Amino acid sequence: MGRDPASTRRHPASASAKAVVARAPAGARGGARHPATCGIPPAFSTEAADLYIGYFENRHGEQWIFTFNRATREARLRGGDAGWASAHPVRDGRVDGLILAPEEAAWLQACWSATRA
């Protein structure tokens, strides 16, 4: 458990990091709390050097995945409550059409800043 579930970024050279799927880490309380109507959580390959992935889970078990494609410079946000199939564009560290809790907005800003470094 000593792992912080608030943000996960896997380095493409890591042999143990092949894919990120929006599921609670082993030992986390209760796992994902999204109803089946939210769809199937996405899976992303971490072997793609041009893809940055950020993962967030709030205290209620609600999950978000931020992706940034370094080749296209496109940032997207997906969340269980928003429907996993919907990839919301992120511009200037913000996403239109979604209401984020303060800690979720802070995490999104941190992901955005990391892709700008």
ZAMARRO-565256 format. One record per residue: residue number from 1; x, y, z of N, C-alpha, C in turn; chain. Coordinates in steps of 0.02 Angstrom, whole numbers. Each point is the difference from the previous one (the first is absolute). Example, Ala and Ser with C-alpha at 12.3 -4.5 7.8 and 13.67 -1.06 7.14 Angstrom:
residues 2
NODE, domar, nxx, nyy, nzz, caxx, cayy, cazz, cxx, cyy, czz, lumse
NODE, 1, 660, -284, 390, -45, 59, 0, 45, 60, 0, A .
NODE, 2, -18, 53, -36, 42, 59, 3, -39, 55, 37, A .
This chain:
residues 117
NODE, domar, nxx, nyy, nzz, caxx, cayy, cazz, cxx, cyy, czz, lumse
NODE, 1, 40, -59, 0, -40, 59, 0, 42, 62, 0, A .
NODE, 2, 57, 8, 21, 37, 61, 7, 4, 42, -62, A .
NODE, 3, -33, -18, -52, 1, 35, -64, -53, 53, -2, A .
NODE, 4, 16, 58, -26, -48, 55, -6, -40, -10, -64, A .
NODE, 5, -66, -14, 6, -40, -12, -60, -19, 64, -36, A .
NODE, 6, 21, 58, 25, -21, 63, -30, 30, 11, -69, A .
NODE, 7, 59, -26, -13, 30, 11, -65, 45, -58, -18, A .
NODE, 8, -7, -24, -60, 42, -54, -23, 28, 19, -69, A .
NODE, 9, 65, 0, -6, 30, 10, -65, 52, -55, -7, A .
NODE, 10, -5, -36, -53, 47, -55, -10, 49, 20, -54, A .
NODE, 11, 62, -14, 13, 53, 15, -48, -1, -53, -54, A .
NODE, 12, 4, 20, -64, -4, -50, -54, 54, -53, 3, A .
NODE, 13, 56, 14, 32, 54, -50, 3, -10, -51, 55, A .
NODE, 14, -50, 10, 42, -12, -45, 56, -25, -68, -26, A .
NODE, 15, 37, -52, 17, -19, -67, -23, -65, -24, 31, A .
NODE, 16, -15, 24, 60, -61, -23, 34, -61, 41, -18, A .
NODE, 17, 7, 53, -37, -56, 43, -17, -19, -9, -74, A .
NODE, 18, -51, -39, -12, -22, -13, -68, -64, 36, -17, A .
NODE, 19, -46, 3, 47, -64, 33, -13, -29, 29, 64, A .
NODE, 20, -38, 52, -8, -35, 30, 56, -74, -9, -14, A .
NODE, 21, -35, -29, 47, -72, -9, -5, -31, 31, 62, A .
NODE, 22, -56, 33, -8, -32, 34, 57, -33, -49, 47, A .
NODE, 23, 41, -32, 39, -24, -44, 53, 38, 17, 63, A .
NODE, 24, -32, -8, 56, 33, 16, 63, 60, -45, 10, A .
NODE, 25, 55, 28, 27, 59, -40, 14, -17, -55, 50, A .
NODE, 26, 38, -54, -1, -11, -55, 47, 4, 27, 71, A .
NODE, 27, -47, -21, 41, -1, 22, 69, -39, 64, 12, A .
NODE, 28, -20, 34, -53, -40, 61, 9, -69, -19, 24, A .
NODE, 29, -32, 45, 35, -66, -15, 28, -54, 0, -53, A .
NODE, 30, -32, -56, -9, -59, -4, -41, 7, 2, -75, A .
NODE, 31, 54, 24, -26, 7, 4, -72, -41, 55, -31, A .
NODE, 32, -7, -1, -65, -37, 52, -36, -73, -2, 20, A .
NODE, 33, -30, 59, 5, -69, 5, 21, -44, 27, -56, A .
NODE, 34, 18, -12, -61, -40, 24, -56, -49, -54, -21, A .
NODE, 35, -63, 20, -14, -49, -50, -23, 17, -24, -70, A .
NODE, 36, -28, -57, -18, 13, -30, -66, -18, 48, -56, A .
NODE, 37, -47, 45, 11, -21, 47, -53, 56, 48, -19, A .
NODE, 38, 52, 5, 41, 57, 43, -17, 43, -29, -54, A .
NODE, 39, -8, -65, -14, 39, -32, -52, 61, -35, 29, A .
NODE, 40, 40, -24, -45, 61, -37, 17, 58, 50, 6, A .
NODE, 41, 38, -3, 54, 57, 45, 7, 50, -11, -57, A .
NODE, 42, 31, 54, -23, 48, -6, -56, 65, -31, 23, A .
NODE, 43, 36, -28, -46, 68, -26, 12, 47, 36, -47, A .
NODE, 44, 57, 20, 24, 49, 35, -40, 67, -36, 5, A .
NODE, 45, 36, -5, -54, 66, -30, 1, 49, 52, 25, A .
NODE, 46, 41, -20, 48, 51, 45, 24, 66, -9, -37, A .
NODE, 47, -1, -41, -52, 60, -10, -40, 8, 56, -51, A .
NODE, 48, -52, 39, -12, 3, 55, -47, 35, 59, 33, A .
NODE, 49, 60, 16, -24, 40, 53, 30, -33, 68, -6, A .
NODE, 50, -47, 7, -47, -31, 66, -10, -64, 9, 39, A .
NODE, 51, -17, -46, 46, -62, 5, 38, 14, 9, 74, A .
NODE, 52, -24, 56, 28, 3, 13, 72, -68, -21, 28, A .
NODE, 53, 1, -36, 56, -62, -23, 31, 0, 20, 74, A .
NODE, 54, -53, 32, 21, -9, 17, 71, -64, -33, 25, A .
NODE, 55, 2, -26, 61, -57, -36, 29, -17, 32, 67, A .
NODE, 56, -65, 8, 12, -23, 29, 63, -60, -39, 25, A .
NODE, 57, 0, -13, 65, -58, -30, 33, -15, 40, 62, A .
NODE, 58, -61, 26, 6, -18, 40, 58, -20, -45, 59, A .
NODE, 59, -17, 30, 55, -16, -39, 61, -63, -41, -6, A .
NODE, 60, -40, 13, -52, -61, -39, -12, 11, -57, -50, A .
NODE, 61, 62, -7, -24, 16, -53, -48, -14, 20, -72, A .
NODE, 62, -19, 63, -12, -12, 23, -69, 66, 12, -34, A .
NODE, 63, 6, -23, -62, 64, 1, -34, 0, 45, -62, A .
NODE, 64, 59, 28, -13, 12, 42, -59, 65, -22, -32, A .
NODE, 65, 3, 5, -66, 63, -12, -37, 12, 59, -46, A .
NODE, 66, 59, 30, 7, 23, 54, -43, 51, -29, -49, A .
NODE, 67, -7, 15, -64, 49, -22, -49, 24, 60, -40, A .
NODE, 68, 64, 0, -16, 28, 53, -42, 44, -34, -52, A .
NODE, 69, -17, 11, -63, 37, -28, -56, 53, 52, -20, A .
NODE, 70, 63, -16, 12, 53, 48, -15, 7, 13, -74, A .
NODE, 71, -17, -48, -42, 5, 9, -73, -52, 48, -26, A .
NODE, 72, -62, -6, 24, -55, 42, -26, -13, 60, 45, A .
NODE, 73, 29, 0, 61, -10, 52, 51, -72, 3, 24, A .
NODE, 74, -36, -56, -5, -70, -3, 23, -3, -29, 70, A .
NODE, 75, -39, 35, 43, -12, -24, 68, -73, -18, 6, A .
NODE, 76, -14, -55, 34, -69, -24, 9, -9, -23, 72, A .
NODE, 77, -63, 6, 23, -18, -23, 67, -59, -47, -7, A .
NODE, 78, 7, -58, 32, -54, -49, 3, -15, -15, 73, A .
NODE, 79, -63, -11, 15, -19, -17, 68, -59, -46, 1, A .
NODE, 80, -2, -43, 50, -55, -48, 5, -68, 34, 5, A .
NODE, 81, -5, 50, 43, -64, 34, 8, -21, 38, -62, A .
NODE, 82, 48, 20, -41, -15, 36, -62, -10, -48, -59, A .
NODE, 83, 8, -65, 13, -5, -50, -54, 69, -11, -30, A .
NODE, 84, 27, -59, 9, 68, -14, -22, 10, 11, -75, A .
NODE, 85, -51, -8, -40, 8, 6, -73, 10, 73, -22, A .
NODE, 86, -19, 47, 42, 7, 71, -17, 69, 26, 18, A .
NODE, 87, 36, 24, -50, 66, 30, 11, -8, 75, -6, A .
NODE, 88, 3, 34, 57, -12, 72, 2, 66, 38, -12, A .
NODE, 89, 1, 45, -49, 61, 38, -14, 20, 44, 59, A .
NODE, 90, 64, 2, 14, 27, 43, 53, 38, 56, -34, A .
NODE, 91, -17, 62, 19, 33, 59, -28, 22, 45, 58, A .
NODE, 92, 63, 18, 0, 27, 43, 53, -14, -29, 70, A .
NODE, 93, 1, -65, 6, -9, -33, 64, -72, -3, 24, A .
NODE, 94, -47, 17, -44, -71, -2, 18, -39, -41, -51, A .
NODE, 95, -58, -23, 21, -42, -39, -45, -71, 30, 4, A .
NODE, 96, -28, 16, -57, -68, 27, -3, -51, -55, 8, A .
NODE, 97, -56, 16, 31, -55, -47, 5, 2, -48, 57, A .
NODE, 98, 53, 1, 41, 5, -43, 58, 9, 42, 63, A .
NODE, 99, -31, -21, 53, 10, 33, 65, 46, -45, 41, A .
NODE, 100, 59, 26, 15, 49, -37, 39, 3, 27, 71, A .
NODE, 101, 9, -46, 47, 11, 20, 70, 68, 35, 4, A .
NODE, 102, 11, 41, 51, 64, 37, 5, 62, -45, -5, A .
NODE, 103, -1, -58, 32, 59, -44, -3, 8, -31, -70, A .
NODE, 104, -54, -11, -35, 3, -26, -69, 28, 54, -47, A .
NODE, 105, -23, 62, 10, 25, 55, -41, 75, 12, 13, A .
NODE, 106, 21, -6, 63, 71, 9, 17, 42, -55, -33, A .
NODE, 107, -25, -62, 1, 36, -55, -33, 4, 12, -75, A .
NODE, 108, -54, 22, -30, 0, 14, -72, 51, 54, -17, A .
NODE, 109, 4, 52, 41, 50, 53, -11, 71, -28, 6, A .
NODE, 110, 10, -46, 48, 66, -30, 8, 19, -41, -61, A .
NODE, 111, -48, -38, -27, 13, -39, -61, 17, 47, -58, A .
NODE, 112, -39, 53, -7, 10, 49, -53, 70, 31, 6, A .
NODE, 113, 19, 19, 60, 66, 30, 11, 55, -48, -16, A .
NODE, 114, -9, -64, 17, 51, -51, -14, 11, -8, -75, A .
NODE, 115, -52, 9, -39, 8, -9, -73, 30, 62, -32, A .
NODE, 116, 2, 54, 35, 28, 63, -26, 72, 10, 20, A .
NODE, 117, 26, -42, 44, 69, 7, 25, 51, -16, -54, A .
